[in-house]
Amino acid sequence: MRKDCLVFVGSLNREAPYFQGARGVGLGVYSFDGTTLETRKLAETNDVDNPTFLSVTPDGSHIYANSEVFTWREGTVSAYSFDRASGALTYLNKQPSLGSITAHNTITRDATKLLVANYGMGEGGPDRAVAVYGFEENGALSAPLASVSHKGSGPNAARQERSHAHSVTETITGGTAIVADLGIDRLVSYRIERGGNLVKLAESALPPGAGPRHLALHPNGRFVFVMNELDSTIVSMALDEATGKLSFIDAKPAVPAEARDSNHCADIQIAPDGRFVYGSNRGHDSVVVMAVDQNTGALSLVGYVPCGGATPRNLALTPSGGHLFSANQNADRISIFARDADSGMLTDTGRAIEIGTPMCVKIVR
């Protein structure tokens, strides 16, 4: 194989009432040539249920896919290996997620643990917000090492009736996890101990009804950018690494004023040099581009780019930052954009990966 990027895609293959159809195949792997824009399917498996989020090791050899299945009181997390030479996906094992609507995961920077966030619906079951796993020698997942739960609610009665941990992100320097809890309008910081225990450090409040969903971290480690699903804003915050506390810097709307009532933000990504952030807008069906002041962390609007489909759930930048992929859930299409490093703007290349109900896309060298 040429030294292309590897693109890992999770797509919906089981119906859920809050999604508009399940036309996907589960887990797929593609190659991408950044020069020719050619994509090529290398492998896929339908054996994993609703992999709505996944993480991939930097070398592309192991994938950890959440299964988010409506009515399950516990989701699962499945481990797969991928062989570049043969193109083979191999199932390793799975573990219970200790909570329902398993939404997000991340591999720690020291490559020793997987952190998993459970959105949670209703009551019953273990109902844990975050679970921690280790890795076996072959990359399989250990049994859960530790977990934590969150309590509380927010002002949006329909969406904030309880805690909803939507993502877990480790800081740039490592050792601290920040959980974005949409239900309680909080970012909850934990120290990750060697054995996997999570020790609470701080809670940082966002505006009531904001609904924090995903985070992007500036390469300098000082700034954290929050995509708020419910009020369609992007908030910039300053991180105190010692205490885990985040303090407000700036907030900007992610869509024009007339679109806010019908929009729900989803993902956020940051350019490798930290100069621009990109957010996905479901409803407005756009990618918002914001410039970042490198000294203060303040945001300024660059523009909005049509997402090339409908319902852009997840975004991914290639490692070089030259291209951005938008997983357009309800268009059965992952659109590929060229990115101008100087202006930050995106140009639709017209190229895409055509796949049913794409939910998550990850890209490695």
BAVEXDO-309323 format. One record per residue: residue number from 1; residue in three letters; x, y, z negated of N, C-alpha, C in turn. Coordinates in pm, whole numbers, plus 50000, padded with zeros to 5 digits. Atoms other than C-alpha are relative to their C-alpha. Last residue first. Layout:
N
nr,rest,n_u,n_v,n_w,ca_u,ca_v,ca_w,c_u,c_v,c_w
NUM,ALA,X,Y,Z,X,Y,Z,X,Y,Z;
...
REM end
This chain:
365
nr,rest,n_u,n_v,n_w,ca_u,ca_v,ca_w,c_u,c_v,c_w
365,ARG,49904,50012,49889,49874,50835,49116,50009,49855,50044;
364,VAL,49862,50010,50045,49559,50834,48903,50091,49989,50122;
363,ILE,49898,50007,49896,49200,50945,48969,50138,49995,49935;
362,LYS,49869,49978,50061,48888,50891,48756,50106,49977,50108;
361,VAL,49889,50022,49909,48528,50918,48879,50130,50039,49929;
360,CYS,49871,49961,50053,48210,50881,48675,50108,49970,50102;
359,MET,50012,49938,50132,47839,50854,48746,50131,50054,49946;
358,PRO,49870,49989,50068,47805,50768,49114,49987,50079,49871;
357,THR,50008,49947,50136,47443,50675,49199,50136,50006,49929;
356,GLY,50125,49976,50071,47500,50469,49513,50021,50048,49858;
355,ILE,50025,50106,50097,47832,50510,49693,49875,50034,49921;
354,GLU,50144,50025,50003,47948,50711,49994,49976,49880,49909;
353,ILE,50020,50142,50027,48298,50834,49919,49850,49980,49987;
352,ALA,50068,50046,50120,48324,51174,50080,50016,49849,49985;
351,ARG,49971,50141,50029,48487,51387,50347,49935,49961,49868;
350,GLY,50092,50082,49923,48331,51713,50464,50021,49852,49981;
349,THR,49930,50059,49886,48640,51892,50337,49907,49926,50094;
348,ASP,50051,50134,49972,48435,52118,50109,50069,49947,50125;
347,THR,50055,50009,49865,48655,52413,50019,49956,49857,50024;
346,LEU,50017,50133,49942,48727,52499,49657,49941,50012,50139;
345,MET,50123,50035,49930,48855,52823,49508,50008,49863,50067;
344,GLY,50084,50091,50077,49130,52850,49247,49879,49950,50074;
343,SER,50129,49935,50028,49276,53154,49421,49911,49916,49909;
342,ASP,49983,49858,50030,49641,53048,49411,49869,50068,49961;
341,ALA,49936,49983,50130,49606,52669,49385,50012,50147,49960;
340,ASP,49895,49901,49979,49354,52651,49669,50061,50033,49864;
339,ARG,49989,49894,50100,49159,52330,49612,50117,50091,50033;
338,ALA,49863,49950,50005,49038,52097,49887,50003,50117,49903;
337,PHE,49970,49860,49974,48705,51938,49804,50150,50022,50001;
336,ILE,49858,49971,50017,48592,51574,49825,50027,50144,50045;
335,SER,49948,49902,49905,48226,51487,49772,50144,50034,49966;
334,ILE,49893,49929,50070,48135,51169,49586,50066,50092,50101;
333,ARG,49886,49946,49927,47801,51065,49733,50099,50065,49905;
332,ASP,49928,50122,49965,47484,50881,49642,50128,50034,50076;
331,ALA,49976,49994,49855,47304,51219,49651,50073,49876,50050;
330,ASN,50125,50020,49927,47143,51182,49308,50013,50019,50150;
329,GLN,50081,50114,50042,47465,51126,49116,49880,49974,50090;
328,ASN,50135,49946,49986,47692,51369,49295,49898,49886,49985;
327,ALA,50089,50118,49997,48035,51262,49170,49855,50049,49995;
326,SER,50125,49976,50072,48242,51570,49260,49909,49879,50017;
325,PHE,50108,50091,49963,48607,51510,49357,49879,50033,49914;
324,LEU,50098,50025,50105,48863,51792,49342,49890,49911,50055;
323,HIS,50137,50033,49963,49173,51809,49558,49915,49978,49875;
322,GLY,50032,49957,49865,49521,51962,49545,49857,49975,50043;
321,GLY,50091,49886,50003,49559,51945,49169,49957,50046,50137;
320,SER,49931,49880,49950,49865,51723,49206,49915,50125,49987;
319,PRO,49887,49963,50087,49711,51457,48980,50075,50123,50046;
318,THR,49886,50086,49972,49385,51465,49180,50118,50044,49914;
317,LEU,49894,49941,49918,49110,51652,49003,50105,49893,50028;
316,ALA,49863,50047,50022,48797,51477,48880,50093,50073,50094;
315,LEU,49899,49944,49911,48438,51591,48831,50135,49935,49969;
314,ASN,49862,50013,50044,48132,51420,48681,50094,50057,50105;
313,ARG,49987,50045,50139,47755,51456,48687,50144,50006,49950;
312,PRO,49858,50031,50021,47708,51663,49002,50028,49966,49854;
311,THR,49975,50048,50136,47329,51640,49041,50146,49958,49980;
310,ALA,50097,49965,50104,47279,51677,49416,50042,49935,49869;
309,GLY,50101,50104,50023,47511,51679,49717,49899,50048,49899;
308,GLY,49996,50096,49891,47811,51875,49839,49902,49887,49983;
307,CYS,49932,50123,50039,47864,52049,49505,50009,49896,50111;
306,PRO,50096,50111,49993,47783,52396,49637,50073,49867,49983;
305,VAL,49985,50076,49877,48067,52627,49523,49894,49891,50001;
304,TYR,50075,50125,50003,48021,52902,49266,50014,49932,50136;
303,GLY,50111,50023,49909,48267,53186,49212,49932,49866,49977;
302,VAL,49945,49995,49865,48576,53328,49044,49888,49979,50101;
301,LEU,50063,50074,49891,48414,53413,48711,50075,50022,50131;
300,SER,50063,49909,49904,48643,53533,48435,49951,49918,50118;
299,LEU,50047,50054,49872,48744,53351,48118,49947,50110,50089;
298,ALA,50127,49946,49951,48949,53462,47815,49971,49946,50141;
297,GLY,50099,50107,49986,49226,53230,47691,49865,50049,50048;
296,THR,50108,49989,50098,49428,53528,47563,49902,49883,50003;
295,ASN,49957,49946,50129,49769,53496,47725,49891,49993,49894;
294,GLN,49901,50088,50060,49700,53269,48021,50049,50049,49863;
293,ASP,49891,49909,50038,49378,53447,48113,50101,49918,49919;
292,VAL,49963,49996,50142,49174,53162,48261,50114,50099,49981;
291,ALA,49858,49974,50023,48994,53187,48595,50025,50014,49851;
290,MET,49964,49892,50092,48652,53025,48624,50151,50013,49993;
289,VAL,49855,49981,50011,48515,52816,48912,50024,50121,49911;
288,VAL,49960,49864,50035,48157,52688,48891,50151,50002,49983;
287,VAL,49881,50002,50085,48077,52368,49077,50038,50146,49975;
286,SER,49880,49925,49962,47724,52365,49210,50116,49963,49909;
285,ASP,49925,50087,49907,47400,52175,49211,50123,50071,50056;
284,HIS,49943,49904,49905,47206,52460,49042,50080,49927,50107;
283,GLY,50114,49909,49985,47008,52179,48883,50039,50108,50099;
282,ARG,50111,50083,49951,47308,51985,48756,49873,50085,49998;
281,ASN,50133,49950,50031,47601,52227,48725,49894,49912,50065;
280,SER,50106,50050,49912,47957,52094,48717,49863,50040,49947;
279,GLY,50112,50061,50071,48239,52297,48566,49890,49958,50096;
278,TYR,50106,50036,49906,48585,52383,48696,49889,49928,49923;
277,VAL,50083,50112,50044,48858,52557,48498,49883,49986,50097;
276,PHE,50141,50002,49962,49139,52766,48644,49931,49881,49935;
275,ARG,50047,49867,49957,49491,52878,48547,49852,50005,50031;
274,GLY,50081,49933,50101,49587,52577,48333,49940,50133,50043;
273,ASP,49925,49886,50054,49873,52466,48558,49920,50083,49900;
272,PRO,49877,50043,50069,49724,52119,48608,50080,50115,49941;
271,ALA,49890,50017,49905,49383,52272,48688,50127,49962,49924;
270,ILE,49908,49887,49995,49116,52219,48422,50114,49968,50096;
269,GLN,49863,50040,49973,48806,51999,48429,50087,50125,50009;
268,ILE,49907,49889,49987,48454,52037,48291,50140,49944,50018;
267,ASP,49858,50023,50024,48157,51802,48319,50081,50128,50012;
266,ALA,49953,50136,50027,47781,51834,48272,50149,49999,49969;
265,CYS,49858,50019,49969,47582,52157,48273,50043,49858,49964;
264,HIS,49936,50070,50111,47203,52137,48273,50146,49974,50039;
263,ASN,49868,50060,49983,47018,52386,48492,50045,49929,49873;
262,SER,50018,50130,49932,46652,52479,48532,50132,49925,50016;
261,ASP,50111,50075,50059,46635,52767,48282,49985,49861,50062;
260,ARG,49968,50060,50131,46984,52890,48373,49887,49914,49946;
259,ALA,49993,50146,49993,46925,52941,48746,50010,49933,49863;
258,GLU,50127,50055,49953,46804,53303,48747,49998,49847,50003;
257,ALA,50107,49988,50100,47095,53411,48528,49871,49933,50044;
256,PRO,50068,49870,49999,47359,53282,48770,49880,49999,49905;
255,VAL,50085,49983,49881,47534,52964,48655,49943,50141,49999;
254,ALA,49947,50089,49896,47813,52872,48411,49921,50009,50129;
253,PRO,50101,50088,49941,47741,53167,48183,50061,49919,50114;
252,LYS,50053,49953,49873,48057,53296,48010,49891,49905,50048;
251,ALA,50107,50084,49943,48181,53269,47654,49951,50064,50129;
250,ASP,50078,49941,49891,48500,53399,47495,49891,49902,50041;
249,ILE,49929,49898,49921,48748,53350,47211,49904,50070,50095;
248,PHE,50058,49946,49878,48567,53155,46936,50092,50104,50064;
247,SER,50062,49869,50016,48768,52970,46675,49964,50058,50135;
246,LEU,50007,49925,49874,48853,52601,46658,49927,50130,49976;
245,LYS,50108,49903,49985,48966,52428,46337,50011,50071,50134;
244,GLY,50102,50054,49912,49183,52116,46353,49886,50095,50026;
243,THR,50125,50023,50072,49375,52240,46048,49893,49932,50084;
242,ALA,49976,50046,50136,49735,52222,46169,49871,49962,49928;
241,GLU,49960,50142,50000,49654,52240,46540,50013,49946,49858;
240,ASP,49898,50002,50104,49461,52566,46507,50038,49854,49980;
239,LEU,49980,50114,50088,49279,52561,46839,50111,50027,49900;
238,ALA,49860,50014,50040,49150,52874,47011,50011,49888,49898;
237,MET,49971,49998,50142,48815,52853,47186,50149,49982,49977;
236,SER,49857,50012,50023,48678,52929,47532,50026,50014,49850;
235,VAL,49942,49926,50112,48307,52870,47583,50148,49968,49991;
234,ILE,49866,50051,50029,48145,52768,47911,50058,50090,49891;
233,THR,49889,49908,50019,47771,52827,47924,50131,49921,49991;
232,SER,49927,49975,49875,47466,52646,48056,50106,50109,49985;
231,ASP,50017,49858,49967,47250,52678,47740,50082,50042,50122;
230,LEU,50137,49951,50019,47183,52305,47703,49983,50148,50033;
229,GLU,50105,50052,49911,47490,52142,47853,49870,50078,49990;
228,ASN,50123,50012,50077,47766,52347,47694,49885,49963,50093;
227,MET,50115,49993,49910,48101,52287,47862,49875,49971,49918;
226,VAL,50115,50083,50032,48373,52368,47609,49890,50021,50103;
225,PHE,50114,49949,49925,48720,52501,47691,49885,49901,49987;
224,VAL,50094,50108,49970,49000,52447,47438,49878,50062,50067;
223,PHE,50137,49967,49962,49301,52678,47418,49920,49873,50031;
222,ARG,50059,49897,50085,49632,52650,47231,49851,50021,50025;
221,GLY,50047,50054,50127,49767,52321,47367,49927,50098,49911;
220,ASN,49920,49940,50108,49969,52498,47639,49957,49952,49862;
219,PRO,49871,50067,50018,49825,52253,47895,50086,50058,49888;
218,HIS,49894,49928,49928,49477,52398,47834,50132,49930,49977;
217,LEU,49892,49947,50082,49232,52133,47717,50103,50072,50086;
216,ALA,49877,49999,49921,48897,52061,47880,50106,50070,49917;
215,LEU,49894,49904,50026,48595,51959,47673,50108,49989,50107;
214,HIS,49864,50042,49966,48262,51788,47741,50099,50113,49973;
213,ARG,50000,50130,49933,47903,51810,47605,50142,49948,50023;
212,PRO,49869,50033,49942,47839,52099,47366,50005,49857,50053;
211,GLY,49994,50137,49952,47465,52169,47325,50133,49963,50061;
210,ALA,49903,50006,49890,47440,52548,47305,50008,49859,50059;
209,GLY,50063,50039,49874,47118,52547,47102,50095,49991,50117;
208,PRO,50113,50093,50012,47267,52741,46812,49934,49973,50135;
207,PRO,50130,49933,50013,47595,52908,46916,49885,49899,49992;
206,LEU,50030,49930,49875,47896,52682,46851,49865,50068,49985;
205,ALA,50135,49976,49952,48023,52579,46510,50000,50071,50134;
204,SER,50000,49867,49938,48361,52427,46433,49866,50021,50068;
203,GLU,50114,49985,49911,48376,52135,46189,50000,50143,50051;
202,ALA,50074,49875,49991,48711,52049,46034,49876,49983,50087;
201,LEU,49921,49880,50026,48963,51782,45935,49914,50125,49993;
200,LYS,50060,49873,49958,48772,51455,45911,50086,50117,49956;
199,VAL,50013,49917,50120,48994,51151,45875,49952,50138,50043;
198,LEU,50020,49860,49963,48945,50892,46150,49973,50080,49873;
197,ASN,50098,49923,50075,49088,50550,46069,49996,50145,50049;
196,GLY,50123,49975,49926,49274,50377,46350,49896,50079,49925;
195,GLY,50084,50119,50000,49560,50213,46161,49867,50017,50070;
194,ARG,49932,50108,49931,49804,50489,46256,49913,49874,50010;
193,GLU,49895,50064,50077,49561,50762,46154,50056,49879,50073;
192,ILE,49999,50141,49964,49372,50977,46401,50115,49934,49925;
191,ARG,49864,50053,49987,49308,51313,46235,49990,49852,50028;
190,TYR,49953,50109,50085,48954,51425,46306,50149,49976,50022;
189,SER,49860,50040,49981,48793,51740,46446,50040,49895,49897;
188,VAL,49952,50061,50124,48416,51790,46478,50139,49942,50026;
187,LEU,49881,50074,49963,48297,52034,46745,50060,49949,49870;
186,ARG,49873,49999,50072,47947,52131,46646,50109,49929,50079;
185,ASP,49928,49879,49957,47614,52224,46805,50133,50016,49925;
184,ILE,49982,49914,50117,47433,51953,46602,50079,50127,50031;
183,GLY,50118,49990,50086,47282,51745,46879,50012,50099,49887;
182,LEU,50104,49919,49938,47546,51807,47146,49883,50024,49905;
181,ASP,50130,50055,50039,47829,51675,46930,49890,50094,50047;
180,ALA,50104,49903,49965,48166,51738,47096,49865,49937,49970;
179,VAL,50126,50058,49955,48419,51525,46909,49902,50112,50029;
178,ILE,50108,49903,50012,48776,51656,46881,49874,49939,50062;
177,ALA,50113,50021,49909,49046,51398,46812,49894,50105,49973;
176,THR,50126,49939,50043,49380,51490,46655,49894,49979,50107;
175,GLY,50024,50025,50141,49697,51279,46678,49874,50061,49945;
174,GLY,50035,50133,50046,49820,51415,47008,49974,49993,49851;
173,THR,49886,50049,50078,50006,51731,47111,49974,49862,49941;
172,ILE,49881,50013,49916,49753,51792,47388,50118,49943,49923;
171,THR,49927,49877,49973,49452,51729,47163,50128,49971,50079;
170,GLU,49882,49983,50084,49249,51410,47191,50075,50126,50042;
169,THR,49882,49955,49926,48898,51428,47334,50116,50018,49905;
168,VAL,49891,49997,50096,48575,51257,47221,50128,50023,50078;
167,SER,49865,50028,49952,48253,51314,47411,50098,50004,49884;
166,HIS,49998,50017,49855,47875,51329,47377,50139,49974,50056;
165,ALA,49859,49987,49964,47814,51274,47006,50015,49972,50149;
164,HIS,49975,50063,49871,47437,51324,46975,50147,50025,50038;
163,SER,49864,49994,49945,47331,51400,46618,50006,49928,50133;
162,ARG,49903,50074,50081,46958,51429,46567,50139,50024,50059;
161,GLU,50075,50054,50114,46647,51607,46700,50090,49924,49903;
160,GLN,49913,49992,50117,46870,51814,46926,49931,49953,49872;
159,ARG,49867,50057,49974,46731,51740,47271,50090,49996,49876;
158,ALA,50004,50111,49904,46354,51794,47249,50135,49931,50013;
157,ALA,50068,50117,50056,46358,52000,46929,50002,49881,50094;
156,ASN,50071,50052,49883,46621,52244,47055,49935,49868,49960;
155,PRO,50127,49931,49977,46709,52420,46726,49920,49948,50119;
154,GLY,49986,49865,49947,46977,52169,46618,49864,50059,50032;
153,SER,50087,49971,49887,47007,51852,46412,50024,50143,50044;
152,GLY,50042,49863,49979,47220,51686,46146,49910,50014,50120;
151,LYS,50139,49971,50036,47421,51377,46069,49970,50146,50031;
150,HIS,50033,49859,50018,47740,51235,46217,49853,50011,49962;
149,SER,50134,49958,49959,47883,50883,46189,49984,50149,49975;
148,VAL,50058,49892,50081,48239,50753,46182,49860,50029,50052;
147,SER,50108,49923,49937,48411,50436,46303,49956,50110,49904;
146,ALA,50061,49901,50088,48714,50217,46240,49887,50070,50075;
145,LEU,49911,49975,50114,48921,49933,46385,49935,50092,49897;
144,PRO,49994,49862,50050,48660,49795,46624,50087,50011,49875;
143,ALA,50124,49968,50070,48758,49448,46752,50009,50144,49949;
142,SER,50015,50063,50131,49059,49464,46977,49857,50019,49952;
141,LEU,50036,49920,50116,49027,49552,47343,49998,49917,49873;
140,ALA,50136,50021,50051,49213,49365,47616,49977,50084,49875;
139,GLY,50085,49885,49972,49529,49523,47754,49856,49982,49959;
138,ASN,50036,50000,49858,49730,49201,47779,49909,50115,50040;
137,GLU,49880,49994,49917,49908,49261,47447,49967,50007,50148;
136,GLU,49921,50122,50006,49583,49342,47269,50116,50011,50099;
135,PHE,49979,50077,49878,49469,49701,47246,50079,49873,49969;
134,GLY,49861,50019,49961,49321,49889,46950,50006,49918,50128;
133,TYR,49954,50134,49965,48970,50021,46912,50150,50002,50022;
132,VAL,49858,50006,49963,48808,50326,46748,50040,49855,50021;
131,ALA,49934,50124,50039,48435,50403,46724,50141,49999,50057;
130,VAL,49871,50028,49937,48261,50740,46727,50054,49869,49946;
129,ALA,49974,49898,49899,47902,50845,46653,50127,49970,50079;
128,ARG,49877,49925,50026,47799,50528,46473,50027,50097,50114;
127,ASP,50023,49856,49985,47437,50409,46485,50122,50083,49962;
126,PRO,49890,49936,50075,47510,50057,46349,49994,50152,50006;
125,GLY,49869,50045,49956,47166,49942,46466,50109,50070,49921;
124,GLY,49978,50144,50005,46859,50147,46396,50131,49960,50060;
123,GLU,49934,50047,50120,46738,50495,46481,50015,49849,50007;
122,GLY,50082,50072,50097,46639,50679,46795,50080,49964,49876;
121,MET,50142,49967,49988,46900,50769,47052,49921,49918,49901;
120,GLY,50096,50041,50102,47277,50780,47011,49860,50048,50029;
119,TYR,50098,49891,50005,47533,50970,47216,49893,49971,49896;
118,ASN,50136,50047,49977,47803,50717,47130,49902,50117,49984;
117,ALA,50108,49918,50054,48165,50831,47163,49865,49942,50041;
116,VAL,50128,50011,49929,48452,50583,47211,49894,50082,49929;
115,LEU,50102,49932,50079,48820,50627,47117,49872,50005,50083;
114,LEU,50109,49946,49920,49063,50374,47266,49898,50060,49905;
113,LYS,50139,50010,50043,49392,50313,47087,49906,50052,50108;
112,THR,50023,50107,50097,49765,50251,47126,49854,49978,49965;
111,ALA,50043,50124,49933,49846,50443,47445,49976,49885,49903;
110,ASP,49894,50097,50028,50038,50717,47254,49965,49861,50052;
109,ARG,49879,49964,49927,49818,50974,47425,50117,49906,49972;
108,THR,49914,49907,50072,49502,50806,47305,50132,50019,50073;
107,ILE,49883,50071,50048,49278,50646,47566,50091,50101,49930;
106,THR,49869,49948,49964,48945,50825,47596,50108,49912,49942;
105,ASN,49886,50060,50069,48580,50727,47591,50129,50065,50046;
104,HIS,49869,49946,49964,48240,50872,47670,50107,49919,49932;
103,ALA,49992,49888,49906,47863,50813,47656,50139,50032,50054;
102,THR,49855,49982,50008,47759,50493,47485,50044,50092,50113;
101,ILE,49973,49902,49894,47382,50532,47471,50148,50040,49995;
100,SER,50078,50006,49876,47352,50338,47143,50037,50113,50095;
99,GLY,50102,49897,49989,47611,50283,46872,49930,49991,50134;
98,LEU,50049,49960,50133,47869,50038,46737,49900,50115,50006;
97,SER,49959,49861,50018,48038,50016,47082,49959,50057,49865;
96,PRO,50114,49912,50027,48029,49637,47092,50048,50141,49968;
95,GLN,50027,49983,50141,48344,49485,47247,49874,50085,49982;
94,LYS,50083,49885,50036,48426,49351,47590,49979,49999,49850;
93,ASN,50095,50027,50110,48689,49125,47741,49911,50122,49981;
92,LEU,49922,50044,50115,48951,49088,48014,49910,49967,49881;
91,TYR,50064,49975,50128,48769,49104,48348,50086,49946,49887;
90,THR,50015,50117,50086,49004,49102,48645,49939,50042,49867;
89,LEU,50053,49957,50128,48991,49345,48938,49976,49875,49915;
88,ALA,50092,50080,50081,49212,49226,49222,49962,50072,49871;
87,GLY,50130,49934,50002,49359,49459,49484,49898,49928,49914;
86,SER,50104,50090,49948,49641,49212,49543,49864,50067,50011;
85,ALA,49950,50078,49887,49935,49451,49512,49891,49915,50063;
84,ARG,49987,49919,49878,49762,49713,49299,50038,49915,50120;
83,ASP,49870,50028,49938,49648,49463,49035,50010,50074,50132;
82,PHE,50000,49984,49854,49363,49598,48823,50142,49979,50050;
81,SER,49869,49968,49943,49288,49490,48467,49984,50013,50150;
80,TYR,49962,50067,49874,48946,49517,48312,50145,50033,50030;
79,ALA,49862,49981,49955,48825,49602,47959,50024,49918,50126;
78,SER,49937,50112,49931,48456,49640,47879,50140,50038,50047;
77,VAL,49885,49946,49927,48299,49873,47621,50074,49879,50058;
76,THR,49876,50077,50002,47952,49783,47499,50109,50078,50072;
75,GLY,49939,50018,49870,47636,49965,47402,50120,49908,49989;
74,GLU,49855,49987,49989,47455,49903,47080,50039,49987,50146;
73,ARG,49962,49929,50123,47088,49959,47004,50151,50012,49986;
72,TRP,49898,50069,50078,47023,49865,47368,50033,50083,49876;
71,THR,50060,50096,50095,46694,50025,47475,50103,49916,49925;
70,PHE,50116,49955,50077,46856,50215,47768,49938,49882,49925;
69,VAL,50123,50067,49958,47188,50072,47881,49888,50041,49907;
68,GLU,50109,49921,50057,47511,50273,47870,49868,49943,50051;
67,SER,50130,50039,49947,47800,50035,47931,49892,50075,49924;
66,ASN,50117,50004,50087,48134,50204,47875,49880,49944,50074;
65,ALA,50128,49948,49949,48425,50112,48099,49891,49984,49896;
64,TYR,50088,50021,50115,48790,50070,47998,49868,50070,50030;
63,ILE,50119,49915,50000,49019,50028,48299,49915,49962,49880;
62,HIS,50108,50041,50090,49372,49887,48304,49890,50105,49999;
61,SER,50002,50145,50020,49653,49887,48562,49886,49952,49912;
60,GLY,50113,50062,49931,49600,50234,48704,49984,49852,49976;
59,ASP,49950,50080,49887,49950,50349,48603,49888,49927,50075;
58,PRO,49933,49917,49899,49813,50634,48389,50053,49923,50120;
57,THR,49861,49976,50040,49571,50398,48210,50072,50076,50111;
56,VAL,49903,50080,49925,49210,50443,48318,50139,50032,49948;
55,SER,49864,49947,50008,48909,50568,48124,50094,49902,50066;
54,LEU,49887,50091,50011,48544,50504,48203,50130,50079,49986;
53,PHE,49874,49931,50023,48201,50662,48181,50110,49896,49986;
52,THR,50021,49856,49982,47858,50571,48311,50122,50083,49964;
51,PRO,49877,49935,50046,47956,50208,48358,49994,50150,50024;
50,ASN,50006,49854,50014,47593,50091,48388,50128,50062,49943;
49,ASP,50128,49929,49998,47633,49718,48325,50020,50150,49983;
48,VAL,50009,49910,50114,47966,49556,48417,49873,50084,50015;
47,ASP,50011,50074,50126,47962,49248,48638,49991,50089,49877;
46,ASN,50132,49969,50053,47884,49431,48961,49980,49940,49862;
45,THR,50067,50106,50073,48248,49433,49063,49867,50051,49946;
44,GLU,50118,49960,50077,48443,49633,49317,49944,49878,49928;
43,ALA,50063,50104,50083,48779,49628,49492,49873,50055,49939;
42,LEU,49905,50106,50032,49002,49813,49738,49935,49885,49923;
41,LYS,50042,50082,50113,48762,50051,49914,50099,49885,49982;
40,ARG,50015,50140,49963,48950,50292,50139,49961,49921,49876;
39,THR,50029,50082,50117,48952,50670,50137,49974,49858,50048;
38,GLU,50060,50132,49982,49123,50876,50408,49977,49934,49863;
37,LEU,50129,50004,50070,49183,51242,50329,49928,49866,50019;
36,THR,50099,50030,49897,49471,51236,50583,49857,50006,49947;
35,THR,49963,49935,49874,49720,51410,50354,49892,49980,50106;
34,GLY,50022,49856,50009,49574,51333,50011,50036,50076,50125;
33,ASP,49882,49939,49941,49544,50963,50094,49977,50151,50005;
32,PHE,50021,49869,49939,49286,50813,49862,50133,50054,50046;
31,SER,49877,49923,49979,49262,50448,49756,49962,50132,50066;
30,TYR,49971,49951,49864,48941,50308,49613,50141,50056,50003;
29,VAL,49866,49942,49990,48833,50104,49308,50026,50035,50146;
28,GLY,49932,50008,49871,48473,50024,49216,50136,50068,49996;
27,LEU,49864,49946,50001,48284,49945,48895,50066,49979,50135;
26,GLY,49924,50023,50122,47906,49901,48883,50135,50069,50007;
25,VAL,49946,50136,50002,47745,49858,49225,50076,49971,49872;
24,GLY,49857,50024,49998,47522,50163,49239,50038,49855,49990;
23,ARG,49969,50055,49868,47162,50230,49339,50148,49960,50012;
22,ALA,49874,50071,50023,47012,50296,48996,50035,49926,50128;
21,GLY,49966,50115,49917,46733,50551,49021,50136,49943,49966;
20,GLN,50091,50009,49886,46669,50902,48889,50046,49888,50094;
19,PHE,49928,49989,49873,46824,50881,48544,49903,49977,50114;
18,TYR,49948,49863,49989,46639,50956,48218,50093,50018,50119;
17,PRO,50105,49901,49972,46420,50646,48245,50050,50141,50015;
16,ALA,50022,49933,50128,46717,50408,48283,49902,50114,50025;
15,GLU,50088,49885,50015,46754,50158,48566,49998,50052,49857;
14,ARG,50119,50039,50075,47055,49930,48590,49917,50126,49975;
13,ASN,50059,50120,49941,47335,49953,48849,49885,49942,49920;
12,LEU,50114,50055,50075,47466,50307,48789,49940,49879,50072;
11,SER,50130,49963,49940,47809,50380,48933,49888,49922,49932;
10,GLY,50108,50070,50068,48156,50391,48777,49868,50048,50059;
9,VAL,50136,49945,50001,48432,50492,49015,49907,49909,49921;
8,PHE,50085,50097,50069,48809,50448,48999,49862,50063,49980;
7,VAL,50123,49937,50045,49020,50638,49254,49910,49891,49940;
6,LEU,50105,50098,50025,49381,50532,49309,49881,50074,49940;
5,CYS,50066,50001,50129,49604,50793,49462,49905,49882,49993;
4,ASP,50121,49921,50011,49811,50696,49763,49960,50012,49853;
3,LYS,50007,49941,50133,50167,50574,49762,49883,50097,49991;
2,ARG,49932,49871,50007,50114,50355,50064,49983,50059,49861;
1,MET,50084,49880,50000,50000,50000,50000,50088,50125,50000;
REM end
